Structure formats: structure tokens, C-alpha cells
Amino acid sequence: MNRRTLLGGLFAAASVPALAACSSGVTSLDGQGSSSGGGGSSKGGVTIGTANFTENQVLGYLYAAVLQQAGVKVKVRPNLGTREIVIPALKAGDIDLLPEYQGALLNYLAPKDASAEPGTMQNALTVALPGGLQVLPYGQAADSDCFVVTRATARKYGLTSLADLAKQNGELVIGAAPEVKKRRVGAVGLKDVYGVEFKEFKSLDSDGPLVKGALKKGDVDVANLFTTDTDIAANRWVVLTDPRNLIPSQHIVPLIADRKADDTVRKALARLGNVLTTEQLTQLNSQVDNDKKDPEDVADAYAKQHGLA
């Protein structure tokens, strides 16, 4: 999904080295560290962080819209980076709330946990989360990783499933965000579960213009995208099936610090989770990626249209 410039002036240029420090072990976006606070109250406001892809930014602004409607003061810090950055930032108190994905979050926290059903994963997340953090009820909308090829590539190599990739070991090039090289829902899991070995891993972006452009040009044979990406159908790309269930269920779930998880926040986010569908989320993504609309504007319009703001 398209990289976006930081919105609303919430991130100054000085924050760039701070993010680098965080990813190398400092657990604060400002590099100074912070206490986890406490109290379980949103009266002082809630800071929402997002990862560095379109959908997560849209979700962050949706969270902001419903919380503002509930009377909570909010600040959004979009496009912070990968889970390896935003989770430590949440623990440190630099942000208070994140839009997350059940299966991906569980895989990050407990890689060996084999839970796959949403309710089971929710329970597993509760156990796996570090102290001071909690997941709120998950919504009906979901978005999963997927691995796609062009129709020409599918025909050339007879590819319909992830298992078929092993027939071409050492021949195919995969394109994805850099972190996918070390993730189970990525190169690690494809090798462990399906025995797949690629000729090359090209570090590009997270379901964005780089990886999709590389797939179109033939610079990569396989691309890691998201199931809510409308470009998959528009380009008639083939989503490889996952017969051994490498990729878990990915319902949207709010991840929040205990210090902010009061009833006002819980009820507001539950309202959104009960309304937002996968199909609607897919269209919101398309408005940003294809229609070039601002994520905040798209989220605000949706919230108003559905009586959430």
C-alpha cells in the first residue's frame, strides 16, 4: 500500500533518528524512554500510532474519529514503521493505541502458537501480551497477507498454491517488505511449511507501489500483498492458496495500553468494530491508493456516513 507523507504535522523531521534508535533497542520514539504511566483513564487524551501502510493509517484515523465523537482528545502519529517499532513504542508510552491484526500480532508475540480460529487467537493474545497491554474485542473486518503471481507466471509454472512454489526452488524471485524475509508469514514460514526456497528476496515495500510495480514489470515473480487490495482483482493477479494454513485469520483488533483502556474507549472502538466490514475497508484502501485521497479525509467521511462521528 502506498507510502504516505506524515500527516498533520505530528512527526517532525527530528523523529527519524529516534525511530532508528527504537528499532535497535531503545524503547521510546524520542530515544529517552518513558514510564508506562497508569490509571486506566482516557481523560488526558489518547495517542494513536499506525504502521507504515495505507490500511493501518486509515484504521488509525477511524479510531481517532470514533474516539473524538465519544469526547476523547486524540492525537494520531501515522506511518511510524513496522511492528518491531510500534510495539515497543506502545509499551514505552510514546503511543497508547494501535490498530492490529490478530494472527500477525500473535505470530510476532508467540511464533510457535498454532491458534487459527479468531476466538482462540484472542485468548492466546491475552496470554502472550506483555504486562501493561491488552487487546480489545476484535471487529468483523479482516485483512490477511497473501502471496500473488501474475496470470502469465501462474500459467508458465503451473502455480495455484503455495505448495507449487517448491517445484521451482531456486528459480523464482519474491518481492516484499524487508521484514517479511524474517517472518513466519513470509520467507521463513514458506520454507518451513512448504519447503520453498527463492532465487532472490527483493526488499521493497508493504503492499505498495514498489512491490506491485515490480510484479507488473516482471522484476519479481511472487509478491506479498494484502487481501483487501483492490489491485489484485483489477490486475487479475492470482492469489496462491494456502492448503497448510500458514497464514492465520487476521481480524482487526485494537491493541491498547492498560493506562488508557477505560469504558469510553472500549465502547467507542467496539461500535466501529461492529460496523466496519472487510468490503468497506477494502474500498477505503482503494480511495487512498487509487483515488489518491488523504487517509484522514477518507476515514472521517466514512465515520460520518455511518453515524460514528
C-alpha positions as a Markdown table, in Angstrom:
| # | Residue | x | y | z |
|---|---|---|---|---|
| 1 | Met | 0.0 | 0.0 | 0.0 |
| 2 | Asn | 1.2 | 3.5 | -0.8 |
| 3 | Arg | 3.7 | 5.2 | 1.5 |
| 4 | Arg | 2.2 | 8.5 | 2.7 |
| 5 | Thr | 3.9 | 11.5 | 4.0 |
| 6 | Leu | 3.4 | 12.2 | 7.7 |
| 7 | Leu | 0.1 | 13.9 | 8.3 |
| 8 | Gly | -1.0 | 16.7 | 10.5 |
| 9 | Gly | 2.5 | 17.9 | 11.5 |
| 10 | Leu | 2.6 | 15.4 | 14.3 |
| 11 | Phe | 6.0 | 14.0 | 13.3 |
| 12 | Ala | 8.9 | 16.4 | 12.8 |
| 13 | Ala | 11.9 | 15.5 | 10.8 |
| 14 | Ala | 13.8 | 15.1 | 14.1 |
| 15 | Ser | 11.9 | 12.0 | 14.8 |
| 16 | Val | 13.7 | 10.0 | 12.1 |
| 17 | Pro | 16.8 | 9.1 | 14.1 |
| 18 | Ala | 14.6 | 8.4 | 17.1 |
| 19 | Leu | 12.8 | 5.7 | 15.1 |
| 20 | Ala | 16.1 | 4.2 | 14.1 |
| 21 | Ala | 17.1 | 4.2 | 17.8 |
| 22 | Cys | 13.9 | 2.5 | 18.7 |
| 23 | Ser | 14.4 | -0.3 | 16.2 |
| 24 | Ser | 17.8 | -1.0 | 17.6 |
| 25 | Gly | 16.6 | -1.4 | 21.1 |
| 26 | Val | 15.7 | 1.9 | 22.6 |
| 27 | Thr | 12.1 | 1.5 | 23.7 |
| 28 | Ser | 11.0 | 5.1 | 23.2 |
| 29 | Leu | 10.4 | 7.0 | 20.0 |
| 30 | Asp | 12.1 | 10.1 | 21.4 |
| 31 | Gly | 15.1 | 8.0 | 22.5 |
| 32 | Gln | 14.7 | 8.9 | 26.1 |
| 33 | Gly | 12.4 | 6.1 | 27.4 |
| 34 | Ser | 9.3 | 6.8 | 29.4 |
| 35 | Ser | 7.3 | 5.2 | 32.2 |
| 36 | Ser | 4.2 | 3.2 | 31.4 |
| 37 | Gly | 2.0 | 5.5 | 33.4 |
| 38 | Gly | -1.1 | 4.0 | 34.8 |
| 39 | Gly | -4.7 | 4.7 | 35.9 |
| 40 | Gly | -6.8 | 3.3 | 33.0 |
| 41 | Ser | -8.3 | 6.7 | 32.0 |
| 42 | Ser | -8.5 | 8.4 | 28.7 |
| 43 | Lys | -9.2 | 11.8 | 30.2 |
| 44 | Gly | -5.7 | 13.0 | 29.4 |
| 45 | Gly | -6.2 | 12.1 | 25.7 |
| 46 | Val | -5.1 | 9.1 | 23.6 |
| 47 | Thr | -2.2 | 9.0 | 21.2 |
| 48 | Ile | -2.9 | 6.6 | 18.3 |
| 49 | Gly | 0.0 | 5.2 | 16.3 |
| 50 | Thr | -0.1 | 3.4 | 13.0 |
| 51 | Ala | 2.2 | 1.2 | 10.9 |
| 52 | Asn | 3.7 | 2.3 | 7.6 |
| 53 | Phe | 1.0 | 1.2 | 5.1 |
| 54 | Thr | -2.3 | 2.7 | 3.9 |
| 55 | Glu | -4.8 | 0.5 | 5.6 |
| 56 | Asn | -3.3 | 0.8 | 9.0 |
| 57 | Gln | -3.3 | 4.6 | 8.6 |
| 58 | Val | -6.9 | 4.6 | 7.6 |
| 59 | Leu | -7.7 | 2.4 | 10.7 |
| 60 | Gly | -5.8 | 4.8 | 12.9 |
| 61 | Tyr | -7.9 | 7.8 | 11.7 |
| 62 | Leu | -11.1 | 5.7 | 12.1 |
| 63 | Tyr | -10.1 | 5.1 | 15.7 |
| 64 | Ala | -9.5 | 8.8 | 16.1 |
| 65 | Ala | -12.9 | 9.7 | 14.6 |
| 66 | Val | -14.9 | 7.4 | 16.9 |
| 67 | Leu | -12.9 | 8.4 | 20.0 |
| 68 | Gln | -13.4 | 12.1 | 19.2 |
| 69 | Gln | -17.1 | 11.5 | 18.9 |
| 70 | Ala | -17.0 | 9.9 | 22.4 |
| 71 | Gly | -15.4 | 13.1 | 23.8 |
| 72 | Val | -11.8 | 11.8 | 23.9 |
| 73 | Lys | -8.9 | 14.1 | 22.9 |
| 74 | Val | -6.8 | 12.3 | 20.3 |
| 75 | Lys | -3.5 | 12.6 | 18.5 |
| 76 | Val | -2.5 | 10.5 | 15.6 |
| 77 | Arg | 1.1 | 9.6 | 14.8 |
| 78 | Pro | 0.9 | 7.8 | 11.4 |
| 79 | Asn | 3.4 | 5.8 | 9.4 |
| 80 | Leu | 5.7 | 5.0 | 12.3 |
| 81 | Gly | 7.1 | 1.8 | 10.9 |
| 82 | Thr | 6.9 | -1.9 | 11.4 |
| 83 | Arg | 5.6 | -3.9 | 14.3 |
| 84 | Glu | 9.2 | -4.1 | 15.6 |
| 85 | Ile | 9.0 | -0.3 | 16.1 |
| 86 | Val | 5.4 | 0.4 | 17.1 |
| 87 | Ile | 5.0 | -2.4 | 19.8 |
| 88 | Pro | 8.0 | -1.1 | 21.8 |
| 89 | Ala | 6.7 | 2.4 | 21.4 |
| 90 | Leu | 3.3 | 1.4 | 22.8 |
| 91 | Lys | 5.0 | -0.3 | 25.8 |
| 92 | Ala | 7.1 | 2.7 | 26.4 |
| 93 | Gly | 4.2 | 5.2 | 26.4 |
| 94 | Asp | 5.0 | 7.1 | 23.3 |
| 95 | Ile | 1.7 | 6.0 | 21.9 |
| 96 | Asp | -1.3 | 4.5 | 23.6 |
| 97 | Leu | -3.3 | 2.6 | 20.9 |
| 98 | Leu | -2.6 | 0.7 | 17.7 |
| 99 | Pro | -4.8 | -1.0 | 15.0 |
| 100 | Glu | -3.6 | -4.6 | 14.9 |
| 101 | Tyr | -4.3 | -7.9 | 13.2 |
| 102 | Gln | -4.9 | -11.0 | 15.3 |
| 103 | Gly | -2.8 | -13.6 | 13.5 |
| 104 | Ala | 0.1 | -11.3 | 12.7 |
| 105 | Leu | 0.3 | -10.0 | 16.2 |
| 106 | Leu | 0.1 | -13.5 | 17.8 |
| 107 | Asn | 2.8 | -14.7 | 15.4 |
| 108 | Tyr | 5.0 | -11.8 | 16.5 |
| 109 | Leu | 4.5 | -12.4 | 20.2 |
| 110 | Ala | 4.3 | -16.2 | 20.2 |
| 111 | Pro | 5.7 | -17.7 | 17.0 |
| 112 | Lys | 5.1 | -21.3 | 18.0 |
| 113 | Asp | 1.4 | -20.8 | 18.9 |
| 114 | Ala | -0.7 | -22.6 | 16.3 |
| 115 | Ser | -4.1 | -21.0 | 17.1 |
| 116 | Ala | -6.0 | -20.2 | 14.0 |
| 117 | Glu | -9.7 | -19.5 | 15.0 |
| 118 | Pro | -10.4 | -15.9 | 15.9 |
| 119 | Gly | -11.7 | -16.7 | 19.4 |
| 120 | Thr | -8.8 | -19.0 | 20.2 |
| 121 | Met | -6.4 | -16.4 | 19.0 |
| 122 | Gln | -7.9 | -13.7 | 21.1 |
| 123 | Asn | -7.4 | -15.9 | 24.2 |
| 124 | Ala | -3.9 | -16.7 | 23.1 |
| 125 | Leu | -3.1 | -13.0 | 22.6 |
| 126 | Thr | -4.3 | -12.2 | 26.1 |
| 127 | Val | -1.8 | -14.7 | 27.5 |
| 128 | Ala | 1.1 | -13.7 | 25.2 |
| 129 | Leu | 0.9 | -9.9 | 25.6 |
| 130 | Pro | 3.4 | -8.2 | 27.8 |
| 131 | Gly | 2.2 | -6.7 | 31.0 |
| 132 | Gly | 0.5 | -3.3 | 30.6 |
| 133 | Leu | -1.0 | -4.1 | 27.2 |
| 134 | Gln | -4.4 | -5.6 | 26.2 |
| 135 | Val | -6.4 | -6.4 | 23.1 |
| 136 | Leu | -10.0 | -5.2 | 23.0 |
| 137 | Pro | -12.7 | -7.2 | 21.2 |
| 138 | Tyr | -11.9 | -7.8 | 17.5 |
| 139 | Gly | -14.0 | -6.4 | 14.8 |
| 140 | Gln | -15.7 | -8.2 | 11.9 |
| 141 | Ala | -13.3 | -6.7 | 9.3 |
| 142 | Ala | -10.3 | -8.8 | 8.4 |
| 143 | Asp | -7.3 | -8.5 | 6.2 |
| 144 | Ser | -4.7 | -11.2 | 5.6 |
| 145 | Asp | -1.3 | -11.5 | 3.9 |
| 146 | Cys | -1.3 | -13.3 | 0.6 |
| 147 | Phe | 1.2 | -14.3 | -2.0 |
| 148 | Val | 0.3 | -13.4 | -5.6 |
| 149 | Val | 1.7 | -14.0 | -9.1 |
| 150 | Thr | 0.6 | -12.7 | -12.5 |
| 151 | Arg | -1.6 | -14.9 | -14.6 |
| 152 | Ala | 1.3 | -15.4 | -17.0 |
| 153 | Thr | 3.6 | -16.6 | -14.2 |
| 154 | Ala | 0.9 | -18.9 | -12.9 |
| 155 | Arg | 0.5 | -20.5 | -16.4 |
| 156 | Lys | 4.2 | -20.8 | -17.0 |
| 157 | Tyr | 5.0 | -22.6 | -13.8 |
| 158 | Gly | 1.6 | -24.2 | -13.1 |
| 159 | Leu | 1.1 | -22.3 | -9.8 |
| 160 | Thr | -2.1 | -22.4 | -7.9 |
| 161 | Ser | -1.0 | -22.9 | -4.3 |
| 162 | Leu | 2.0 | -22.0 | -2.1 |
| 163 | Ala | 3.0 | -25.7 | -2.3 |
| 164 | Asp | 3.5 | -25.3 | -6.0 |
| 165 | Leu | 6.3 | -22.8 | -5.4 |
| 166 | Ala | 8.6 | -25.6 | -4.2 |
| 167 | Lys | 8.6 | -27.1 | -7.7 |
| 168 | Gln | 10.5 | -24.1 | -8.8 |
| 169 | Asn | 13.0 | -23.8 | -6.0 |
| 170 | Gly | 15.9 | -21.6 | -6.8 |
| 171 | Glu | 14.3 | -20.1 | -9.8 |
| 172 | Leu | 11.7 | -17.5 | -8.6 |
| 173 | Val | 12.2 | -14.0 | -7.1 |
| 174 | Ile | 9.9 | -12.8 | -4.3 |
| 175 | Gly | 9.3 | -9.2 | -3.5 |
| 176 | Ala | 8.0 | -7.9 | -0.2 |
| 177 | Ala | 8.7 | -5.5 | 2.7 |
| 178 | Pro | 12.1 | -6.1 | 4.2 |
| 179 | Glu | 10.8 | -7.6 | 7.5 |
| 180 | Val | 8.9 | -10.4 | 5.6 |
| 181 | Lys | 12.3 | -12.0 | 4.9 |
| 182 | Lys | 12.5 | -12.9 | 8.6 |
| 183 | Arg | 8.8 | -13.5 | 9.4 |
| 184 | Arg | 7.0 | -16.8 | 9.6 |
| 185 | Val | 4.2 | -15.4 | 7.5 |
| 186 | Gly | 6.9 | -14.8 | 4.9 |
| 187 | Ala | 10.1 | -16.4 | 3.7 |
| 188 | Val | 10.7 | -18.3 | 6.9 |
| 189 | Gly | 7.3 | -20.0 | 7.0 |
| 190 | Leu | 7.3 | -20.6 | 3.3 |
| 191 | Lys | 10.5 | -22.6 | 3.7 |
| 192 | Asp | 9.5 | -24.4 | 6.9 |
| 193 | Val | 5.9 | -25.2 | 5.9 |
| 194 | Tyr | 6.1 | -25.6 | 2.2 |
| 195 | Gly | 9.8 | -26.2 | 1.5 |
| 196 | Val | 10.1 | -23.1 | -0.7 |
| 197 | Glu | 13.4 | -21.6 | -1.5 |
| 198 | Phe | 13.7 | -18.5 | -3.7 |
| 199 | Lys | 16.4 | -17.4 | -6.0 |
| 200 | Glu | 16.3 | -13.9 | -4.5 |
| 201 | Phe | 14.4 | -11.9 | -1.9 |
| 202 | Lys | 13.9 | -8.3 | -3.1 |
| 203 | Ser | 13.2 | -5.8 | -0.2 |
| 204 | Leu | 10.6 | -3.4 | -1.5 |
| 205 | Asp | 7.6 | -2.0 | 0.3 |
| 206 | Ser | 4.5 | -3.2 | 2.2 |
| 207 | Asp | 1.8 | -3.8 | -0.4 |
| 208 | Gly | 2.8 | -0.5 | -2.1 |
| 209 | Pro | 3.8 | 0.9 | -5.5 |
| 210 | Leu | 7.3 | -0.6 | -5.4 |
| 211 | Val | 6.3 | -4.3 | -4.9 |
| 212 | Lys | 3.3 | -4.0 | -7.2 |
| 213 | Gly | 5.3 | -2.2 | -9.9 |
| 214 | Ala | 8.0 | -4.9 | -9.7 |
| 215 | Leu | 5.3 | -7.6 | -10.1 |
| 216 | Lys | 3.9 | -5.8 | -13.2 |
| 217 | Lys | 7.3 | -5.4 | -14.8 |
| 218 | Gly | 8.4 | -9.0 | -14.1 |
| 219 | Asp | 11.2 | -7.9 | -11.8 |
| 220 | Val | 9.7 | -10.2 | -9.1 |
| 221 | Asp | 7.7 | -13.4 | -9.7 |
| 222 | Val | 5.9 | -13.6 | -6.4 |
| 223 | Ala | 4.7 | -10.6 | -4.3 |
| 224 | Asn | 3.4 | -10.4 | -0.7 |
| 225 | Leu | 0.2 | -8.3 | -0.8 |
| 226 | Phe | -2.9 | -7.9 | 1.4 |
| 227 | Thr | -6.2 | -9.5 | 0.6 |
| 228 | Thr | -8.0 | -6.1 | 0.9 |
| 229 | Asp | -6.0 | -4.7 | -2.0 |
| 230 | Thr | -8.3 | -4.0 | -4.9 |
| 231 | Asp | -5.3 | -4.0 | -7.3 |
| 232 | Ile | -5.3 | -7.8 | -7.1 |
| 233 | Ala | -8.6 | -8.2 | -8.9 |
| 234 | Ala | -8.0 | -5.2 | -11.1 |
| 235 | Asn | -4.8 | -6.7 | -12.5 |
| 236 | Arg | -6.3 | -10.3 | -12.5 |
| 237 | Trp | -3.4 | -11.4 | -10.3 |
| 238 | Val | -3.5 | -15.0 | -8.9 |
| 239 | Val | -3.7 | -15.4 | -5.2 |
| 240 | Leu | -1.9 | -18.6 | -4.3 |
| 241 | Thr | -4.0 | -20.8 | -2.0 |
| 242 | Asp | -2.6 | -21.8 | 1.4 |
| 243 | Pro | -3.6 | -25.5 | 1.9 |
| 244 | Arg | -1.4 | -25.9 | 5.1 |
| 245 | Asn | -2.8 | -22.8 | 6.8 |
| 246 | Leu | 0.5 | -20.9 | 7.1 |
| 247 | Ile | -1.4 | -17.6 | 7.1 |
| 248 | Pro | -3.8 | -17.2 | 10.2 |
| 249 | Ser | -7.0 | -15.3 | 10.5 |
| 250 | Gln | -6.4 | -11.6 | 10.6 |
| 251 | His | -9.4 | -9.8 | 12.1 |
| 252 | Ile | -8.7 | -6.2 | 13.0 |
| 253 | Val | -8.1 | -5.8 | 16.8 |
| 254 | Pro | -7.3 | -2.7 | 18.9 |
| 255 | Leu | -4.1 | -3.1 | 20.9 |
| 256 | Ile | -4.1 | -0.6 | 23.8 |
| 257 | Ala | -2.1 | 0.2 | 26.9 |
| 258 | Asp | -3.9 | -0.5 | 30.1 |
| 259 | Arg | -3.4 | 3.1 | 31.2 |
| 260 | Lys | -5.9 | 4.3 | 28.6 |
| 261 | Ala | -8.4 | 1.4 | 28.3 |
| 262 | Asp | -11.4 | 2.9 | 30.1 |
| 263 | Asp | -15.1 | 2.2 | 29.2 |
| 264 | Thr | -15.3 | 5.3 | 27.0 |
| 265 | Val | -12.6 | 4.0 | 24.7 |
| 266 | Arg | -13.8 | 0.4 | 24.8 |
| 267 | Lys | -17.4 | 1.3 | 23.8 |
| 268 | Ala | -16.3 | 3.7 | 21.0 |
| 269 | Leu | -13.9 | 1.2 | 19.4 |
| 270 | Ala | -16.5 | -1.6 | 19.8 |
| 271 | Arg | -19.0 | 0.4 | 17.8 |
| 272 | Leu | -16.5 | 0.8 | 15.0 |
| 273 | Gly | -15.6 | -2.9 | 15.1 |
| 274 | Asn | -19.3 | -3.9 | 14.8 |
| 275 | Val | -19.9 | -1.6 | 11.8 |
| 276 | Leu | -16.8 | -1.8 | 9.6 |
| 277 | Thr | -16.8 | -4.7 | 7.2 |
| 278 | Thr | -13.9 | -6.2 | 5.2 |
| 279 | Glu | -15.6 | -5.0 | 2.0 |
| 280 | Gln | -15.8 | -1.5 | 3.3 |
| 281 | Leu | -12.2 | -1.5 | 4.5 |
| 282 | Thr | -11.2 | -2.6 | 1.0 |
| 283 | Gln | -12.9 | 0.3 | -0.6 |
| 284 | Leu | -11.4 | 2.8 | 1.9 |
| 285 | Asn | -8.0 | 1.5 | 1.0 |
| 286 | Ser | -8.8 | 1.9 | -2.7 |
| 287 | Gln | -9.8 | 5.5 | -2.2 |
| 288 | Val | -6.4 | 6.3 | -0.8 |
| 289 | Asp | -4.2 | 4.1 | -3.1 |
| 290 | Asn | -6.1 | 4.5 | -6.3 |
| 291 | Asp | -8.1 | 7.8 | -5.9 |
| 292 | Lys | -5.2 | 9.5 | -4.1 |
| 293 | Lys | -7.3 | 10.7 | -1.3 |
| 294 | Asp | -5.9 | 11.6 | 2.2 |
| 295 | Pro | -6.3 | 8.7 | 4.7 |
| 296 | Glu | -7.7 | 11.1 | 7.3 |
| 297 | Asp | -10.3 | 12.5 | 5.0 |
| 298 | Val | -11.4 | 9.0 | 3.9 |
| 299 | Ala | -11.7 | 7.9 | 7.5 |
| 300 | Asp | -13.6 | 11.0 | 8.6 |
| 301 | Ala | -16.1 | 10.7 | 5.7 |
| 302 | Tyr | -16.7 | 7.0 | 6.5 |
| 303 | Ala | -17.3 | 7.7 | 10.1 |
| 304 | Lys | -19.8 | 10.5 | 9.4 |
| 305 | Gln | -21.6 | 8.4 | 6.8 |
| 306 | His | -22.1 | 5.6 | 9.3 |
| 307 | Gly | -23.0 | 7.7 | 12.3 |
| 308 | Leu | -19.7 | 7.1 | 14.1 |
| 309 | Ala | -18.6 | 10.7 | 14.2 |
